[in-house]
């Protein structure tokens, strides 16, 4: 197992939290893990992204230059990262924020209206957790149970949000 993930979107979409959940869950399952958040121009409308590497082998660098999976929550992130995905890789796209997804040979593209679905659940901010659920449903590298247990460790002071985040993860998992 050697999953290299880039999660990308606007600042405020939970991009760093998405990466942190995946890294935390991978670590709790005994994998070698790196998590590299990238803060930059996101406060001015640019893309924020986090890089996660989960592997059975030792990881030499936290930088993910050719992701096996890319989760993009907006159009600027799609433009920035689509050409970096490894052949045979996975692209999960939030079609609520990306109206046209170009075809790309050699990768699997999963289009989901993540923001719309999150709004229907009652909180637009859980779009990232729907994406996490879709990722684990598609890749099967981490379990639904393990990712949900990570909520309690990562959001211990936000008990009121744990329930809706669990629902969001389950929804993403079931959609794929």
N, C-alpha and C positions, 0 to 999 in steps of 0.2 A: 504494500500500500504506500503510495507516494502522491498525495493529493496536494496540489498547489493552487490556492484560491485567491482571487482578487474580488473584493466586495467594493463597489463604487457607487457614488451618488452625490447629491448635494449635502452640504453640512446640515445636520438636523434630521436626516433620514435614518439615523441609527446605524450608520455604516461601521463605525468603530465597534459598537456593541455587537453587531452581527459577527464580525471577525473574532471578537473576544469570546463569544459563545462557542463558536466552532473550535477555537484553540483550547479553551477550558475543557470542553467535552473530550477532545482528542487526548489531552494530557491525562484526564481522569481515566481514560481507557488504556493507558500505558504506552501511548505513542510518543515519539519525539515530536515536539511542536515548536514553531516560532509564530509570533504575531507581531507585525510591524505596521502600526498606524501611520498614516501620512496626513498631517494637517498642513494646509497651505492656503491657497486662495479661495477655499470654500466659503469664507465669510463674504466674499465678493461675488459669489455665484459660480465659482469654479467647482471642480470635482474634488471630493474627499475620497480617500480609499484606504483600505487596510489589506495587508497581505498576510495570508495564513498558509503555513506549510505543515502538513501532518504526514508523518512518515514512520515506518518501522525502522528505517535506517537513520543514522546520525545526519543532521542537517548542517551543511557547511555555512550557509548564508541565509538570513531571513528574507532576502530580496527575492521576489517572485517576478521573473521577467517573462516567462512563457507559462501562464496558468493552465492547469488542466480544467479548471472551472472558473468562470467569471460571472458574477452576479451584478447586473447593472440596473440601477434604480432610476436613471434619467438619460436623456439623449446625449449630453456632453460625455458622459461616462462610456456610453456605447461607442461613440466615435473614437474616444481615446484608447479603448482596450480591445475592440473586436479583432483587430489584426494581430494581437499578441497571443491569442488562444492557441494552444497546441493542437495539432491535427488529432482528431479523435476526442477533442475536449468538449466541454459543455458550456453553453451560454444561457443563463436565465435572465430574461428581460422583463422589466416592469412596463407593460404596454399602456398603463395609465399615463405614463410620462414620455413614452416613446411611441409616436404614431406610426412610424414605418421602420421595420427591421429589415435590413438588407440580407439577402441570402448569402451564406458563406459555406462553400464546400469544405467538407472534412470535419465539420463540427456539428454537434446536435444543438439546436436552438429551441428553447422552451419559452413560449410567450405567455405571460400571465398578467392580468390587470391587478397588480398587487395593491396599489393605492386604493382603487375602487373596492376591492374585496375587504381591505382593512376598514374602510369607511363603513361598509355594510356590517362589519363586526362591532362597530361602535367606537373605534379609535384609529384614526388614520396613521398613527405612529407605529402600529404593529405590522405595517407592510413588510418591514425587514424580517420579522419572525415568520411571516407566511413564506418569504423567500428561503429562510433557513429550513423550514419544513419541506419545501419542494426539493431543496438540495439533498437533504438526507433521504428523502423518498426516492430520488433518482440515483444517487451514488451508493447508498447502502453502506457507507464507510462508518457511519455513526448511527446509533439507534435513537428512535423516537423517545424512548424512556430516558436515556442518558441525557439527551439535549434538554428535555423538560426538567430533569433534576438540576441541571446547570442554572436554571432560572432562580432557584432558591439560593444558590451560592452567589450568583452575580447580582441579583436584585433583592438582597435580604431586607432592605429598608423600604421596599416598595411592594409590600404584600398585596395591595389593592390592584396592582398591575399584573401580578403573576397569573391570575386566572385568565384574563383576556389574551395574554401572551401564549399561554398553553393552547388556547382555542385557535389562535393564529397559526401556531406551529402544526397542530393537527390538521387544519384546513389545507395548508401548503402540502403536507405529506399526502393527504387524500386526493388532492387535485392531480397529482402526477402518478 
